[in-house]
Amino acid sequence: MRFLRNTGRGLAAGCFVLAGSGAAFAGAWDNMGIGSSELLFAPEDFVVEGSVTYVDRNVDYVSTNATAPNGPVKTRATPDIWDFQGAVKLAITDNTDCLARFNNPLSIDEAMNPDWRGRYSGYETQATAFAFDATCSYKFQVGEGHFLRAIAGAKAQYLSYYSKGAHPTQGTSEMDLNTDGMDYGWRVGVAYELPAYAMRASLIYDSQIESKFDGDSSAGGVKIYDSRASLTLPQSVELNVQSGIAPGWLVSAGVKWVDWSVIDVLSVESTALDPFLPDGETVHRKLSFKDGWTVKAGIGHALTEKLSLGSSVEWDRGVGGSYSDNYTLGFGGSYAANENVTFALGTAAIYKASGSGNANDLASGTVSEYDYDSSWSFAVSTKVRLAF
């Protein structure tokens, strides 16, 4: 009996091509998703992958209570977005594998109508990250055909935060913050493998990352304050299992916990650039996140030596506010052009549950409360893989 191995050139590349992008930012900012370290287990000595995902989002905010008395009550809040990732896997020795990667693991992109009733609390927000990480594993044989891997790695990321809103007397207010260089974290894990049956179970922990931001705040287009903030980005634990169940068939399941409840309030302090002006009030954005949970299951089948197809389902628990529960159904396929080159294409339909949120400022008393209905979004992902 021949079970299909998880080579990435065939079944896995097609079945799980949307891993990390299907839910369009699973667990709040996180767009890594389940199975993000899959390439570390590729059997080839050298692999290069690049992937791009486009997400067509469709969420409208309806103002229910706002400081601004006029303007549209309803506005589209979520512009379409792009995710990207590039990675290299290298077999250092027969037992040692390493994975290096760059991507945008965290992201927020909201752009409302500048005239809507929540404008005093903000109508445009962009939070982006550019990250590098490196992970290595060492494989031990613990029985005939049974292997155990010890996994460890480090990660570094640069974050930026921009927000823009209406100002009651000065037209607009803007805040532009960036981290001072890279911030660092680490990961550890363990995996058990039985290659003869394409069986594997892995457990990986990622540490928190402490970030400090510096930048400026403007009113009416004029920079008035030096601004600063700090933020703890959450730790996470991810469990993945897979197994061959019949010749050419593979099933997979995973669960990921992200400690988003560590972020309660985002506070930004401001110091006046002009010594004759008073310092600005500290702006407190109450977030009150709860922990994020993502659960995913998939199945794939190799139709031929070159063509594989697969499907997956995913539930992502919302962390509160504008992040409500997501339910995703994904389909994908991969085609091996030759022994070294594989192309993969996937698509997903994402159902976002209804919810409510606010962008209230605790210091100034500015109020912006809103509801949003359930909606459907769609994603398309492409991947190119070179293996030797």
N, C-alpha and C positions, 0 to 999 in steps of 0.2 A: 504494500500500500504506500503510495507516494503522497505526502502532505506538502503543500506549497509552503516554502520557507518565506519569511518576511524579508525579502531582499530589497524592497523599495523600488526595484526596477520593474516589478510586476504588480502583484496584488496590492500591497500596502500603499504604493504611490497612488493608485486609482481610488482605493476605498477611503483613504483618509487625507486626501489632498486638501480638504477644507479644515483640517485640524487647526484650531487657533483663530479662525476667521468666521466660522459659521454663525456664531452668536453675535458677531459685530460688537466686540468688547465684553466678553464674558466677565462677570464679577466686577462691574464698574469699569475702571480704566483698562483692565487687563485684556489684551488681545492676543496673548500667547496661546491660550486654550489648552486642551488636553493633548498629550502626545508630542509636545514641542521638542523633546529630546530624542525622538525616534531615530534620527540619523546616527546617533552614537552607536547603535546596534547593527548598522549595516555590515554585511559580511565582506564586502570588497575592501581592498587595501586603501584606496583613495577615491573619495566621492566629493563632487561639487554640486550644490543645489542652489537654485534661485527661484523665488516665487513672488507673485504679485496677486493681490486680492482687491477687487472692487466691490464696494457695498452700496447699494441703492437704498437709502433709508427713507422712512416715511412716518414721521411723528409730528403732530401738531399740538402746541400748547394752547390751552384756553384759560385766560386770566380769570380767577375767581375773587381775588382781593388784591388790590394794588394801590400804591401811593399815587400814581399818575391817574387822574380821573377820566382822561379821554384817550383816543387812539384805538386801533383795532383790538378786539378782545382775543382773537385767534391768530396764531402765527405758526408757520412751519419752523421747527426748531433744529432739524438735523440735516445738514447738507450731506451729500454723498462723500464717501471717504475712500482712501487707498491705504492698504497695508503692504509691507514689503519685508523680505527676509533673504539673506544670503548666508550660506554655510559651507564649511569644508570639514570632512571627516578623514582622518589619517590613522592608519594602523602603524603604531610606532614599533611594536614587536608582535610576536604571535599572540601575546596575552594583553597587550596594552593598546587601547584605542583612545583617540582624542577628537573632540569636536570644537570648532571655533565658529562663531556666528556673529553677524550684525543684523539688527532689525529695529523696528519701532514698537517696543513691547507695551507701552502705555500711551493712551491718547484720548483726548476729549475734543470734539469739534461741534460747537453749537453756534448758530447764526439766526437770530430772530429778526423780525421786522423792527427797524430802529424806532418806529412810532408806536409799537404795541404798549399796552398798559403796564407791563412789567419793566419798562425801559430804565427806570431809575435804579433798579437792582442789576441791570446788565442786559444787553441784547446780543453780545458776541463773546464767546469764550473759546480759547484754543490752548490746550495743554498737550505738549508733545514730548517724546523721549527718543533719544538715539542711543542705542546700547550695543555693547560688545560683551560676549561671554565666552568662556573657555571651560570645557568639561572633559575630564579623562576618566577612564575606567580600567581596572585591572581584573582579569578573569582567572578564577581558580577552578580547577576540576575537582568536584566533590563526589564523584561517582562515575560509573561508566555512562558517558553521554550526558552527564549532568554538570552544569557550571554555575558558579556564583561570581558576581561582579561587585567590586567595591567602587563607588563613584564619588568623585569630588571635583569641585570647580570654583571659579570666581566669576564675578560679573561687575561691569562698570557701566554707568549710564549718565547721560547729560539730559537735564530737563529744562523746559521753558514754559512759562505761563503768561498768557495775555488775556486781558478782559477789557471790554468797552461797554459803557452804558451812558445813559442820558444824565446830565447834571441839572438840577432845578434852576440854577442861575447862570451857569457858565457853558451851556451848550452840551459838551460831552465830558466824560471822565474816562481816563484810560490807565491801565496798570500793566507794566511790562517787566517781568521778572525772569531771571535765569539762575541756574546753579553755577557756583564758582568752580568750573571744571567738572571733572567726573566724580561721582559718588560710587561707593563700592559695597558689594555684598558677596555672599558665598553660598555654595550648595553642597550637600552630601546626599548619598543615596546607596541603595543596594538593589541588585537584580538577580533573579534566578532564571536559568534558561535550560530548556530541553530541546535542542535544535532539531532532533529527528522528527518531532511532532509540531514544529514551529511554535512551541510553547514558551511563554515568557511572562514573568511578573516583575514589575519594578516599582520602587518606592523612592521618591526624591523630595528632599526638603530644601526650600530656598529661604534664605535669611531676610530679615528686614533690611532696609537701606535708609539711613538718615540723610536728609537733604536740607541744605540751607540755600535760600534764594536772596539775590540782591537785584535791584533795578530802580525804576523810577515810576512815579505817578504823575499824570497830567490832568489839567482841567482847561477846557476851551482850547486845546491844542498846545498849551504851554506847560513845560515840565516845572512842577512846583516842589515835589518831594523826592527825596531818596527813600526807597521802600525796601523792606526786608521781611522775610518769613521763613519758617522752618516747617518741615513735613516729614513724618515717618511713613515710608512706603511699606506695605504689609509683607509679612512672611507667608509662605504657602507650603502645602503638602499635596503631592500628587501621586496617586496609585493607578497603575496601568496593568492590565492582564490581557493576554491573547493566546489563542491556540488554534491549530488546525483541527478540523472536525471531520473532514473527508478529503479525498484527493482533490486538490485545487480549491479548497474552501478554507477560509480563515474568519474567525470571530474575534472581536475585541471589545473591551469595556474599560472604562476609566472613571475616576472621581477626583476632583480637585477642590481643596479648601483654601480660601484666601482670606487672611485676617484683616478685612477692610474695616472692621469696627475699631481698629486702632486710630482711625481718622475720625475725629468728632467735630472739631472746629478748625477752619483755616483762618489764621489771624495774620494780618499784614500791618506792620508798624511803619509809620512814615515820619521823616524828619525834614523840615522845611529847608530848601536850598538857600533861600534868602534869610539871613540871620534876624531880620526885622519882622519876619512873619512867624506866627505861631506854628508849632508842629501840628501835623494832621492827627485826626483821631484814628485809633487802631480800628481797622475794619475786621469784623468777625463774620465769617461765612459759616453758618451752622450747617453741618453735613449729616451728622448722626448716622453714619453708615453702619450697617450690620454685616456680619460675615457673609462672604460669597461662597456658594456651592455650585459646582458644575458636574453633571453626570452625563456620560456619553456611552453609546454602544453602537457597534457597527458590524457589518458582514460583507465579505468580498469573495469574488469568484474569478479564477483565471479561465477565460474562455478559450484562449490559445496560449502558446508560449510567448506571444507578443502582446496580446490584448487582455486587460483585466478590467472588471467593473465592480463597483461597490456602493453601499449606501450606509448612512449613519443617522441616528436620532440623538438629540441632545436636549437636556433641560438645564437652564441656568437660572439660579435663584437671584432675583434682584436684591440689591443692597439698600434700597430705599431711594426716596426722591425721584429723580428722573430715570432711575435704573430699576425697572420692574422686571418680572420674570420673562425669560425668553424661551421659546420652544423652536427647535431647528430640525428640519429634515434635509439631509444632504445627499447628493448623488455625485459620483465621480468615476473617471476612467483613466487608464494609462495605456500608452502605446510605446513599446520598445522598438525604436527605429532600427537599432542594431544592438550588439552586445554591450555597447558603451553609452548609448544615448537613449533617454526615455523622456517622453512628453506626457504631462498629466493635465487634465482639465476637470474642474468640479463646479457644481452650482449648489445653492442652498436657498430654501425658503424659510424665513424667520418670522415667527409670530411673537409679537411683543404685547404683553398683557397691559391693561389699563392701569393707571396709577395717578399719583399727585405728588407735588413737591413745592419747594419754595426757594427763593434766593434772598431771604430777609437779612438785613444788616442789623446786628444786635446793638451796635453803637449809635448809629444815626436814626434808627427806627424805620428805615425804608422798608416797605413791604412789597413783596411780589409772590403771590401764591397762585398756583395753577393746577389744572387737571389735564390729563391726556387720555384719549381713548385707545383701545387696542388697535393694532395696526400690523401690516405685513411689510417686510423688507426682503430684499433679495441680494445674493452675493454670487460672484463669479471669481474663481481662482485658477491661476495657471502656474505650472511648475516645469522647469527644465532640470534634468539630472544627468550628470556625466560621471561614469564610474569606471574604474580600472582595477 
